[in-house]
């Protein structure tokens, strides 16, 4: 379980970093290769951590779309020519706040046990 806790904390850290890098206007993000690279790197970290969570933890928390997190990582690593920076931006703005709350809740539940 401690490995899962560590990976969940890495997911939160990656989300926080992505949110920090996207806390600008879209036009500023679009012009900044550094921000885009940083966002990609942290999405990869997020997906890698999600992919290494135990099957038991994932089964207990089907409300989290683990498959999408890992799938995005796979596209970013293996099919990088298809990266859609606007889609990454939208995911950061729309999906990550929800994911962060879900992960925080899981961490709270684990710590209560």
C-alpha positions in Angstrom: 0.0 0.0 0.0 2.9 2.4 0.7 3.9 2.2 -3.0 0.4 3.1 -4.0 0.5 6.1 -1.6 3.8 7.2 -3.1 2.4 7.0 -6.6 -0.8 8.8 -5.7 1.3 11.6 -4.2 3.3 11.7 -7.5 0.1 12.1 -9.4 -0.9 15.0 -7.2 2.5 16.6 -7.6 2.3 16.2 -11.4 -1.2 17.8 -11.4 0.0 20.7 -9.3 2.9 21.3 -11.7 0.6 21.1 -14.8 -1.8 23.5 -13.2 1.0 25.9 -12.4 2.3 25.8 -16.0 -1.2 26.4 -17.4 -2.1 29.2 -15.0 -1.7 31.6 -17.9 -3.7 32.7 -20.8 -3.9 30.1 -23.6 -2.0 32.4 -26.0 0.9 32.5 -23.6 0.9 28.7 -23.2 0.7 28.3 -27.0 3.7 30.5 -27.5 5.8 28.9 -24.8 7.6 25.7 -25.9 9.0 25.5 -22.3 5.5 25.4 -20.8 4.3 22.9 -23.4 7.3 20.6 -22.7 6.8 20.9 -19.0 3.1 20.0 -19.3 3.9 17.0 -21.5 6.6 15.8 -19.0 4.2 16.0 -16.1 1.4 14.3 -18.0 3.9 11.5 -18.7 4.8 11.3 -15.0 1.1 11.2 -14.0 0.3 8.4 -16.5 3.4 6.4 -15.4 2.4 6.6 -11.8 -1.2 5.7 -12.6 -0.1 2.7 -14.6 2.0 1.4 -11.7 -0.8 1.5 -9.1 -1.9 -1.8 -7.8 -4.7 -3.5 -9.6 -6.4 -3.8 -6.2 -6.4 0.0 -5.6 -7.7 0.6 -9.2 -10.5 -2.0 -8.7 -11.6 -0.3 -5.5 -11.8 3.1 -7.2 -13.5 2.6 -10.6 -14.7 6.2 -10.4 -11.2 7.3 -11.6 -10.5 6.9 -15.3 -7.2 5.2 -14.9 -7.2 4.0 -18.5 -7.3 7.5 -19.9 -4.4 8.6 -17.7 -2.2 5.7 -18.8 -3.4 6.1 -22.4 -2.5 9.7 -22.6 1.0 8.8 -21.3 1.4 6.2 -24.0 0.4 8.6 -26.7 2.8 11.3 -25.4 5.7 8.8 -25.2 5.1 6.6 -28.2 3.2 8.6 -30.7 4.5 12.1 -29.9 4.0 13.4 -33.4 0.3 13.4 -32.8 0.4 15.6 -29.7 -2.4 18.1 -29.7 -1.3 21.0 -27.4 -4.8 22.4 -27.3 -6.2 19.1 -26.1 -3.5 19.0 -23.4 -4.6 22.5 -22.3 -8.2 21.5 -22.2 -7.4 18.3 -20.2 -5.4 20.4 -17.8 -8.2 22.9 -17.3 -11.2 20.6 -17.4 -10.2 17.1 -16.3 -7.3 17.5 -13.9 -9.2 19.4 -11.2 -11.7 16.5 -11.0 -8.8 13.9 -11.0 -7.0 15.8 -8.3 -10.1 15.7 -6.0 -10.5 12.0 -6.7 -6.9 11.3 -5.8 -7.0 13.4 -2.7 -10.1 11.5 -1.6 -8.4 8.2 -2.1 -5.4 9.4 -0.1 -7.7 10.5 2.7 -9.5 7.2 2.7 -6.2 5.3 2.9 -5.0 7.4 5.7 -8.2 6.8 7.7 -7.6 3.1 7.6 
